[in-house]
Structure formats: C-alpha cells, structure tokens
Amino acid sequence: MSIIEKLQQKFEKNALPTRERVNRLRKEYGDYVLGEYTLGQVLAGQKGIQALLCETSALDANEGIRFRGYSIPELQGLLPKLDPNGEPLPEGIFYLMLMNELPTEADVKELGQYWVDNCDLPGYVAQVLSAVPVDTHPMTQFSIGILALQKDSKFAAAYNDGVSKQEYWRYTMMDVMDLIAKLPSVAAYIYRRKYKNNDHIAPNKSLDWSGNLAHMMGFDDDGLKRLMRLYMTIHTDHEGGNVSAHATKLVASALSDPYLSFAAAMNGLAGPLHGLANQEVIRWVYDMLKELGTDTPSSEQIRNYCEETLEKGRVIPGYGHAVLRKTDPRYMAQREFALKYLPNDPLFHTISHLYEVVPDVLRATGKVANPWPNVDAHSGTLLIHYGLVEYDFYTVLFGVSRALGVLASMVLDRYLGLPLERPKSFTSEAMLAKIDATKK
C-alpha cells in the first residue's frame, strides 16, 4: 500500500466524525442564529464575523493560535524531532492538522520521505521560471511556478474524467502531497536564479523536508536547517479568515484544484498587509539604523524614531494584529530560539529593544487595540543571522510553510463537501435607503 493510500485510509477514518458533526449542524441547526453583526464590521473587512468553518487551527485574541487544540509551546514538546533538543519537524504539524492526531516518529519519517522523494522540479517549470525577468519579485515568480505545476493536477484530470463527488477529496490529497513535495524546489530554484547567478543545487534526499530546502538554497550549516524547521512549523496556519487561508478556501470552493487555489493564496500573501510584512519590518529596521547612524541604538533613540514614524502617518511594521490582543506566540517562539542560539547578535538586540519600546509608544496614541508584536516582527532577524540576507525573498518561505495548513484544510473541506462560497453583497445606496426606512 502506498503512503498516499495509507494517508487516505487513515484520514477517512479520522475525518468521518467531523463530517457527521457538520452534517448534523446542517440538518438540525441550519436556522441557529450565530449572532448579530454591524455594518461597521462589514465595512471594516468583515472583522469578527463568524462565517467560515476551519477545523485545523483556531485563533483566540487572548490565548493565541492553537493547532487542533495544541498551543505552540505544547507542540514544541510533543511533535517528533530529528534532535531531542532541536525544533519540531513541520511534517508533524501537517500530519496533526490533516489527521487530527499527533503523529508518531514513523508517521513523520514516512511523510517526509515521500515529500523529499518527489521534490524534483519538472523541466517545464524551470523553463517557465527562466522566461520570467530575473528582477521580478520572488513572490510573483513563486505564484508562476505553482501555476506551471498545475499541468499535472490529478484532481483536474479526475474531474474531467467524471469522478464521483465522494472521491474529490482523494485526488485533492494526491495533489496536495505532490505540491507540498515540490514547493521547496520551486522556492530554491527562484532563490538561486535571482540571487546566486542561476547556479542551482540538486536536492539531497537523505535530508528532511526543511533541511533539503535549506540545502537547495545553498545553506548546509545546521543553524539555518534548524531555523527552517521552526519557521516552517510556526507559519503553517492561522485559522481560516486570514487572506491566504480564505483565498484558498474561496477559490477551492469553485472546485479549482490545489495548484490554482494555492496560487491564489500566494497572491494574497504577497500583500504588504499580510505576508509581505516580514519584508517591510526588516526594511524599516534598516532604515532606522541608517538614519540613527548606529547598529546599537538606545531605547530613547528607538522611541524617538518610532514617534517620528507615527507622526509621518506611517505604521510601525510588525506590530498589531487583526485578532490577537497579546504578543504573538509565534513571535515568542522565535525570541526563545534567538535567546538560545544567537543571544549576542546586534540585530536581535535591536529587535528586543523594539519589543520593550514600541508597545508603550503605540499605547500612548490611544488608537491601537493591540500594541504587541506579531510573527513578522522577528523572523527576518533570525534569517539574516544565518546569512539569508535577501529579505524580499522572505515571504516565499512564509508561503512554503503556509501550504501545510491551508492545503490540509482544503483536503478536509473537500471531504466535508463544503459548497461554493457566495455571500450576498449590497450597494451603499440600497443600504442607506434601508436604514432611512427603519427610521420612519
């Protein structure tokens, strides 16, 4: 029995209770009122409106992210690792989100081996990427590479052959496994082409999924491999309402295959208000250090620069979150990593100073609901420490990781038979007329 068949067999067993629960909600509680929402919430981007089903993770404003009920600190102790004192393998968190159970070391090894064994980049994808101007942003190239892979979609082929609706999820899982396997190769090809004179490195199939990504990018030191395992684990998922997760769900609801759906997610992740924020943080920090004329600014210098940033009508990137009302647990995981492995790094010291100063500066404005740092406030510092200094590439790494969560969720959505998303919209004129009518 192949690993895909084993995964499908176990997935169906584990996901069946969820499907039965969702079917019960449809049949018995379809008229249940979830709560009222305001016009202001709609005009503010539908914030806080419960309108999406997401089983893989949940985000609490005060507790942070939980993956299938487990917090990041819990998973750092529970998920399998290569080194008992190292970081969890992201293969494990994918398995957890897909199966709703903690994986064994054997589960993770088998899953990771499939991904590495099937990581080779098809020649036609390399040809497509080679035709793109080399100065094209890495996220644009990443989306193009994903779309080029779509030619081999097993779901699209099965759908064209008239496969039963009940079997959609099986072919979706096949595509998901193949796509995740090849994403490190797509990312590494873009990196080596854009920054390393098109000098490519063949995969090392004795490595784990994250380690092989670091290797193909040209980083064979243990430090970056260790960091990639952490990075790929903590960026996987953030429930269903963020742009990349929702874009996946929305496009997939039209029965688009995983390649088309995930490419849409990456186009959303590339926005400055979403995944591109990690790039914006490093750019802002470097601008600050340049203007201050020092690599070791004092807290007072940082405070003054932050206040000047706000006075100019700009934001301090990496701080605040649409949902969280505490320091992002993903930020803290990275901070703990830095304290363990790079405690004397000057840039880390600056990031630590920002953590001490920025919340008070933001609170003083009286306009910020969450003055605390999010995941993007720290990630660039760690990457730079290990020599990955091309910060306009960072969002591609975010995208490789995000695939684990949104694509695991996509398999489950197909299994549950979730319908086409089609919310009702309105015109401003009609809404004003409706409001005026209620006043009479």
Secondary structure, DSSP 8 states (H G I E B T S, - for coil): --HHHHHHHHHHHHHHHHHHHHHHHHHHSTT-------HHHHHTTSTT-------SEEEETTTEEEETTEEHHHHHHHS-BSSTTS-B-HHHHHHHHHHSS---HHHHHHHHHHHHHT----HHHHHHHHTS-TTS-HHHHHHHHHHHHGGG-HHHHHHHTT--GGGHHHHHHHHHHHHHHHHHHHHHHHHHHHHSTT------TTS-HHHHHHHHHT--SHHHHHHHHHHHHHTS---S-SHHHHHHHHHHTTT--HHHHHHHHHHHHTSTTTTTHHHHHHHHHHHHHHHHT-SS--HHHHHHHHHHHHHTT---TTB--SS--S--HHHHHHHHHHHHH-TT-HHHHHHHHHHHHHHHHHHHHT--S--SB-THHHHHHHHHHTT---GGGHHHHHHHHHHHHHHHHHHHHHHHT----------HHHHHHHHHHHH-
